[in-house]
């Protein structure tokens, strides 16, 4: 009987556990020019005072770009429903040395984490990633350099937060049948 209850518990646990697949936004099927924000696949992209456009990246794929030469003006990606992991490919557009960065925040605007690297030649894109619970939005771009925040972004990837998944009626029916089977088996063992 104890083995049956343990098996049923493990079955319930495995059925109620849900995993979210990462969502990759590669911009290859997008075409827009000089827009203040853009929403696709649950993410709204913007860039402060600069407008966004799709252009060819150093990897020869479509990406987003928004030039702003007046200082700190990073991209912002607001993730509908939140995420547990964010990743983005960044590449320089100004052919100068920049520090590219990715920072993630929760819904209360608390910075959860940040990563950066000195980068790049015009021919390369570098992937930055961060994993934290309950990421609400990410900012990314460049710090420093002659052409401030002149950067390409591509392959924005995020893993959505997963909420509890309700059990379907069929699982409860299966569980009651399993318990009934255990009771019948126990009775037959007692009669012998």
Buried (B, 14 or more C-beta within 10 A) or exposed (E): EEEBEEEBEEBBEEBEEEEBEEBEBBBEEBEEEEBEEBEBEBBBBBBBEBBBBBBEBBBEBBBBBBBBEEEEBBBBBBBEEBBBBBBBBBBBBBBBBBBBBBBBBBEEEEEBEBEBEEBBEEEBBBEBEBBBEBBBBBBBBBBEBEBBBBBBBBBBBBBBBEEEEEEEEEBEEBBEEBEEEBEEEEEEEEEE
